């Protein structure tokens, strides 16, 4: 780079204190997977999108597999 190019950092993460607290809450709960936070998140996503339902997946690969099955 000559110094004139715009540098866009790739892979730099911004994790808020709320994000960390949410992860800790789940890790300290009885539900690491398939717990009540999943249903809560799906309801929030469906409301945001204006749909009746939403399904979340653990990865893009899982979502594509379900979509094309």
Helices and strands as residue ranges (DSSP letters): H 17-27, H 36-49, H 60-67
